Amino acid sequence: MGLEQLMGAGLMLIFLADIFFTVLYARAGTGLIAPLWNRFVWACIKGPAGLSGPARTQILCFAGPVIVVTLIAFWALGLTIGAALVIHPELGSAIRPSSGGTQTDFVAALLVAGNSLSIVGGGEYAPHTSGTRVIFLLNSLIGASVLSLVLSYLVQVYSALRERNALALTVDLMTGGTGDAAEMLARLGPGDDFATATSELGNLVRSLAATKEAHHFYPLLFYFRFKEPYYSVSRMSFILLDLTTLIDTALDREKHKAVIGAAAVDALRQCARLLLATLDRHFPTTGESNKLAQQEYFRRSYSLALGVLQKAGIETEADAERYGDQRRQWETLVRRVGPTLGYEMDEIDCRRSLDS
């Protein structure tokens, strides 16, 4: 085996390892090439989108599907080039057509490699030695295996995307379409009765945990952006974190100690933070934490939330300082992750519109 064939075999092994770590091992940040390729394609889309004015949001919505298509094409091209490097030295001798002359240029090797990865026999070219027959057989097995794995992977990605959107829509509907956690809390305890709140929050915990793990197993999900802000992972996480913070700092602690101390509330808080931390750790987040006048805004936001709860007849016990301290711990993550996909904080924190 010559140097060219060794290079081809090495290239195929690299791409097969990348597919293994992305599709089968399935952990965020473990791919060899795929994470870098995904970021490159995202940057290529986000750059021009930033200059397109009103069309920016719509262009960014195509990023997820485009990254999927280009990643599959990238894998296919890498495997084909690797196989072509292995096949090229054999053209005209061990690999040749049954009749006519044999082209021995690299383009012909690419054609034979592409055919051998998809169809046993390599089209009009056929192997004529035991070694080349083994090469064609291995290419065929690799092509069929990769195709089935990638198709299965895509089904899982889009299934997880649908479940994520369903959860985000559920959270938005529980706020009455306002995106305000205070409205959600008021609806969880109509007439100051939180008897069913723990059960409903427990259902959200299960769905949120599945969404968090989906982003861990299928990192491509991060790049799927929708025009409607309520599908944003950042907004959904913000609402749930704000909800748990209000439960801990706004409800009357004596009357509502059952819901305040419920395991579902703490689990919801921890899971939402884990989701944001996963995205922040493994993806090119670009947002920044703006600390200017933050404490004053937290006080105004908390006051508005208390007003919503009191209007709904819910007994409250105000503690603005503790609310600000808790919110500051998790809002930094939201501010880093949210803008990465082109969402403004006004779209994530809907109470801002009431404050302005």
C-alpha positions in Angstrom: 0.0 0.0 0.0 1.5 3.3 -1.1 1.5 6.7 0.6 -1.6 7.9 -1.3 -3.6 4.9 -0.2 -2.4 5.3 3.4 -3.5 8.9 3.3 -6.9 7.8 1.9 -7.4 5.1 4.5 -6.4 7.6 7.2 -8.9 10.2 5.9 -11.7 7.7 5.9 -10.9 6.6 9.4 -11.0 10.2 10.6 -14.4 10.8 9.0 -15.7 7.5 10.3 -14.6 8.4 13.8 -16.3 11.7 13.5 -19.5 10.0 12.5 -19.1 7.5 15.3 -18.7 10.2 18.0 -21.5 12.4 16.5 -24.1 9.8 15.8 -23.3 6.8 18.0 -21.4 8.1 21.0 -23.7 11.1 20.9 -22.3 13.6 23.5 -22.1 17.3 23.0 -18.6 18.5 22.1 -17.2 15.0 21.3 -17.2 15.1 17.5 -13.8 15.5 15.8 -14.8 17.7 12.9 -18.6 18.1 13.0 -18.6 20.7 15.8 -16.1 22.9 13.9 -18.0 22.4 10.7 -21.3 23.3 12.3 -19.8 26.5 13.7 -18.3 27.4 10.4 -21.6 27.0 8.5 -23.4 28.9 11.3 -20.9 31.8 11.1 -21.3 31.9 7.3 -25.1 32.2 7.7 -25.1 34.6 10.7 -22.6 37.1 9.1 -24.7 37.9 6.0 -27.9 37.7 8.0 -26.7 40.5 10.2 -26.5 42.7 7.1 -29.9 41.8 5.7 -32.0 44.0 8.0 -35.6 42.8 8.4 -34.8 39.5 6.7 -32.3 38.6 9.3 -34.7 36.5 11.4 -35.9 34.5 8.5 -32.4 33.8 7.2 -31.3 32.6 10.6 -34.3 30.2 10.7 -32.7 28.3 7.7 -29.4 27.7 9.6 -30.4 24.4 11.3 -31.6 22.6 8.1 -28.7 24.0 6.1 -26.2 22.8 8.7 -27.8 19.3 8.6 -27.6 19.2 4.8 -24.0 20.5 4.6 -22.8 18.2 7.4 -24.1 15.1 5.5 -22.6 16.4 2.3 -19.3 17.1 4.2 -19.2 13.5 5.5 -20.0 12.0 2.1 -17.4 14.1 0.4 -14.7 13.2 3.0 -15.4 9.5 2.7 -15.5 9.7 -1.1 -12.1 11.5 -1.3 -10.6 9.0 1.1 -11.9 6.1 -0.9 -10.7 7.8 -4.1 -7.2 8.1 -2.7 -7.2 4.3 -2.0 -8.6 3.4 -5.4 -6.7 5.9 -7.6 -3.4 3.9 -7.8 -5.3 0.8 -8.8 -7.1 2.3 -11.8 -6.1 0.8 -15.1 -4.7 -2.3 -13.6 -6.6 -4.0 -10.7 -9.7 -1.8 -11.3 -10.9 -1.3 -14.8 -14.0 -1.4 -16.9 -15.0 -4.6 -18.7 -14.4 -3.0 -22.1 -12.8 0.1 -23.5 -10.0 2.3 -22.2 -9.6 3.2 -18.5 -9.3 6.8 -17.3 -6.8 7.0 -14.5 -7.2 10.6 -13.4 -8.4 11.5 -9.9 -11.9 12.6 -11.1 -12.4 9.0 -12.4 -11.2 7.7 -9.0 -13.8 10.0 -7.3 -16.5 8.5 -9.5 -15.5 4.9 -8.8 -15.2 5.7 -5.1 -18.6 7.3 -4.9 -20.2 4.3 -6.8 -18.4 1.8 -4.6 -19.7 3.5 -1.4 -23.2 3.2 -2.6 -23.5 0.3 -5.1 -21.5 -3.0 -5.0 -19.4 -3.2 -8.2 -18.7 0.5 -8.6 -20.7 1.1 -11.8 -18.9 0.2 -15.0 -15.6 -0.3 -13.2 -15.0 -3.6 -11.6 -12.2 -5.0 -9.3 -10.1 -7.7 -10.8 -7.9 -8.8 -7.8 -8.8 -10.1 -4.3 -7.4 -7.0 -2.7 -9.5 -4.6 -4.7 -12.6 -6.8 -4.3 -12.1 -6.4 -0.5 -11.8 -2.6 -1.0 -15.1 -2.5 -2.9 -16.8 -4.7 -0.4 -15.6 -2.6 2.6 -16.7 0.6 0.7 -20.1 -0.9 0.1 -20.5 -1.8 3.8 -19.3 1.6 5.0 -21.7 3.4 2.6 -24.7 1.4 3.6 -23.9 1.6 7.3 -23.3 5.4 7.3 -26.5 6.0 5.3 -28.6 4.0 7.7 -27.0 5.7 10.7 -27.4 9.2 9.4 -31.0 8.6 8.5 -31.7 7.3 12.0 -29.8 10.2 13.5 -31.9 12.7 11.5 -35.2 11.1 12.7 -34.0 11.4 16.3 -32.9 15.0 15.9 -36.3 16.1 14.4 -38.2 14.1 16.9 -36.3 15.8 19.7 -36.9 19.2 18.0 -40.6 18.6 17.9 -40.6 17.7 21.7 -38.6 20.8 22.5 -41.0 23.0 20.6 -44.0 21.3 22.3 -42.5 22.1 25.7 -41.7 25.7 24.8 -45.2 26.2 23.5 -46.7 24.6 26.6 -44.7 27.0 28.8 -45.8 29.9 26.7 -49.5 28.8 26.9 -49.2 28.5 30.7 -48.3 32.1 30.8 -51.4 33.0 28.8 -49.2 33.9 25.8 -47.6 36.7 27.7 -44.2 35.1 28.4 -44.4 36.4 31.9 -43.6 33.9 34.7 -45.8 35.9 37.1 -48.8 35.2 34.9 -47.8 31.5 34.9 -47.6 31.4 38.7 -51.0 33.1 39.0 -52.5 30.5 36.7 -50.9 27.7 38.7 -52.6 28.9 41.8 -56.0 30.3 40.8 -57.7 31.8 43.8 -54.6 31.2 45.9 -55.0 27.5 45.6 -51.8 25.7 44.6 -53.1 22.2 45.3 -52.3 21.0 41.7 -49.3 23.2 41.1 -46.7 20.6 42.2 -48.1 18.0 39.9 -48.1 20.3 36.9 -44.5 21.4 37.7 -43.5 17.8 37.9 -44.8 17.2 34.4 -42.7 20.2 33.2 -39.6 18.8 34.9 -39.9 15.5 33.0 -40.3 17.3 29.6 -37.5 19.7 30.4 -35.1 16.9 31.5 -35.8 15.2 28.1 -35.1 18.5 26.3 -31.8 19.0 28.2 -30.6 15.5 27.4 -31.7 15.9 23.7 -29.4 18.9 23.4 -26.6 16.8 25.1 -27.1 13.9 22.7 -27.9 15.9 19.5 -25.9 19.1 19.5 -27.4 20.1 16.1 -30.6 21.1 17.9 -28.9 24.2 19.2 -28.8 25.7 15.7 -32.5 25.3 15.0 -34.0 28.7 15.4 -37.6 29.8 14.8 -39.1 33.1 14.0 -41.5 33.0 17.0 -39.5 33.9 20.2 -41.6 31.6 22.3 -39.8 28.6 20.7 -36.5 29.9 22.0 -34.7 27.7 24.5 -33.5 30.9 26.2 -36.9 32.3 26.7 -38.4 29.0 27.9 -35.5 28.6 30.4 -35.9 32.3 31.5 -39.6 31.8 32.2 -39.0 28.7 34.2 -36.1 30.1 36.2 -38.1 33.3 36.9 -41.1 31.2 37.9 -39.0 29.2 40.5 -37.4 32.4 41.8 -40.8 34.0 42.3 -42.1 30.9 44.0 -39.2 31.1 46.5 -39.3 34.9 47.0 -42.8 36.2 46.4 -45.3 33.6 47.9 -46.3 33.8 51.5 -43.9 31.3 53.1 -46.2 30.1 55.8 -49.3 29.5 53.6 -47.5 28.2 50.6 -44.6 26.3 52.2 -45.8 23.0 50.5 -45.2 24.4 47.0 -42.1 26.4 48.0 -40.4 23.4 49.3 -41.6 21.0 46.6 -39.0 18.8 44.9 -40.5 19.7 41.5 -39.7 23.4 42.0 -36.0 22.7 42.9 -35.7 20.2 40.0 -37.2 22.6 37.5 -34.7 25.3 38.6 -31.7 22.9 38.5 -32.7 21.4 35.1 -33.2 24.8 33.4 -29.8 25.9 34.6 -28.2 22.7 33.4 -29.8 23.2 30.0 -28.4 26.7 29.7 -25.0 25.7 31.1 -24.8 22.8 28.5 -25.5 25.3 25.6 -23.1 27.9 27.1 -20.3 25.3 27.5 -20.4 23.6 24.2 -21.5 26.2 21.7 -20.1 29.6 20.5 -22.2 31.8 22.8 -21.7 35.5 22.1 -24.0 37.3 24.5 -22.7 39.3 27.4 -23.9 40.0 30.9 -25.0 43.6 31.2 -24.6 44.6 34.9 -25.4 48.3 34.5 -28.5 49.3 36.5 -29.4 45.6 36.9 -30.3 45.8 40.5 -32.8 48.6 39.9 -34.4 46.8 37.0 -34.7 43.7 39.1 -36.6 45.7 41.7 -39.0 47.1 39.1 -39.5 43.7 37.5 -40.2 42.2 40.9 -42.7 44.9 41.7 -44.6 44.2 38.5 -44.6 40.5 39.2 -46.0 41.1 42.7 -48.7 43.3 41.2 -49.8 40.4 38.9 -49.9 37.9 41.8 -51.8 40.3 44.2 -54.3 41.1 41.4 -54.9 37.3 41.1 -55.6 37.2 44.9 -52.5 35.3 45.8 -50.9 36.1 49.2 -47.4 37.4 48.9 -44.4 38.0 51.0 -42.1 40.5 49.3 -38.3 40.0 49.4 -36.9 42.1 46.4 -33.3 41.7 47.6 -33.4 38.0 47.6 -35.2 37.9 44.3 -32.4 40.1 42.8 -29.7 37.9 44.3 -31.2 34.7 42.9 -32.0 36.1 39.5 -28.5 37.5 39.1 -27.1 34.0 39.4 -29.0 32.6 36.4 -29.6 35.6 34.2 -26.0 35.8 33.2 -26.4 32.4 31.4 -29.5 33.6 29.6 -27.7 36.8 28.5 -24.9 34.7 27.0 -27.0 32.0 25.3 -30.0 34.1 24.1 -28.3 36.6 21.7 -26.2 33.8 20.1 -29.3 32.8 18.0 -30.2 36.4 17.4 -32.8 36.9 20.1 -33.0 40.2 21.9 -33.5 40.3 25.7 -36.8 42.1 25.2 -38.0 38.9 23.4 -36.8 36.7 26.2 -37.8 38.8 29.2 -41.3 39.9 28.2 -41.8 41.8 31.5 -39.4 44.4 30.1 -42.2 45.7 27.8 -44.3 46.4 30.8 -41.5 48.2 32.5 -40.7 50.5 29.6 
